[in-house]
Amino acid sequence: MPKVPKWMANAMESLFTGSYHPVTVTKVDDLADGLRQVRWEGDFSKISKPFIAGNVIEFRVSDTEFRHYTPSFLDAGNGVCDVLFYLHDKGPGSRWAGQLKVGDRTKLLGPGGRLRFDEQADRHLCFGDETSLGLFKCMAAEAAKRNCRCQCSAELDAAHREWPALLGLNGVSVHTGTGGVIQSIEENAHELPGTAFYLTGNARSIQAIKKCLSLKGVPNSRIHTEPYWAEGKAGL
């Protein structure tokens, strides 16, 4: 629900209090120009669903607008949640995240969503862009806990090529366009069986990569998608 009337947003907070979890910003790290990590802490004891790597959460970023984000880390037991933000200054979510400071209070909704770590897969490949780095961190950590392989491939602007290394994400394949990602799939076709794919970021790129995977015989059950943004749309 990216945008609703203010009265409706207020009513939802009043009627569904169990879904809104009060949190406070306890740490803000500007890791690079345009890359910010924010930590929230709060009481997550009322969260009804366990967090699964890949799930999204939601924040009300203005009187009328909500935005979804994928945590890079969420520990409900200790009431801690980290989110990586790409501050592109092109929408209300980016502007909201850019203004956050220690001590700010807000409410977190979730977790939920259709994308989640595939426990049946032996190998995990994540594709995305600057908006997907939080997912990369979360998926890599989950795979490491399960002693599985996890590789990430990202479409990044030239100025952002070092961002994965800043986050401790080693071995991320960096490309300047979708063509490089597709070429990588072609070159590693022998590793496709038994692999789960997580396609995030730009909706158009997701469509192109999914088409390539389908043509290679990868079943839809192994292709998990979550578009984070699309040209011409204010929010997803």
Protein Blocks (a to p, Z undefined) as FASTA:
>chain_A
ZZacfklmmmmmmmmmmlpccdddfbdcdfbghiacddddddfklpmbdcdehiacdddf
bfkbccddddfbdcfknopacdddddehpafklmmmmmgcehiacddeddedjbdcdfkb
mbdcddddfklmmmmmmmmmmmmmnopacdddddddfklmmmmmmnopghiacdfbfklm
mmmmmmmmmmmgopacddehjfklmmmmmmmmmmnopafklmccddfbdehiabZZ
